[in-house]
């Protein structure tokens, strides 16, 4: 193993340690332990990504990881964007309701 | 007697808001001022004036302020609603023309335009004029409606058009969304020449040329993720 692989494994374990507290349910714990174990496995036996990439019609394992990362990031981006939209709509609705409820002459309004 | 309400959004218009509202009070209309989370006390500034005052506790943007004002105008049984900027760019003397134009009944919404009159057109700074032409084109792509002006805050509408307004865009991109709403609801649209006073204050305080980038991002993101 190279020095960089050790660093990557340490990072994955660090992430697991940081996020472990958020996984309350058994299925969540199992899913994320499996995910992190897969990550560590792919770091140690990275040649396997080449086989997987070839199987999927992509030449290099590094490209496979990159494409997966891009797709995953895009999914997260859309998800966060939609969440922000919902939050923004809720804030606008609350502020608007408050403004209309407290409408009046300037010397009468209390908001 | 038909009721006309003027919706005036205001965000930190300390220098102009009182003057604008007082000028509008000369007309037989009800005035609705929306303080969009200004950092100074707008209520105090307008304290003794006979207007409707609403306040957003936080700044939401001009689109949201106009939506709030329009909803409130509908709730007090407005027959006609005018949107009028609070930064002093619009000429209050245009109000009778707007009311007369919408009362003809052949249009549901009439937009102010800086480009219909040669004299008014010559007052628009060159770069602003170029950006507006680009915005006109984008509006056309998005809505299929070709107007002579874009992002002019002055407009008058009847009750039916007011009820159709449901802005999802809270900031300046609402102006493009408005045309989509007009198109989707098959509202009859017209234009009227309107003077815009580009003072040092309004150029500093109002919509800046670089805001066009933010508007484009808002329009693009809404197109990509509706």
Interface residues (C-beta under 8 A of the other chain):
Chain A: X78 X81 X82 X85 X88 X89 X91 X92 X95 X96 X98 X99 X100 X102 X103 X104 X105 X106 X107 X109 X111
Chain B: X33 X34 X42 X43 X44 X46 X47 X48 X49 X50 X51 X52 X53 X54 X55 X56 X57 X58 X60 X64 X67 X68 X71 X72 X75 X168 X170 X221 X225
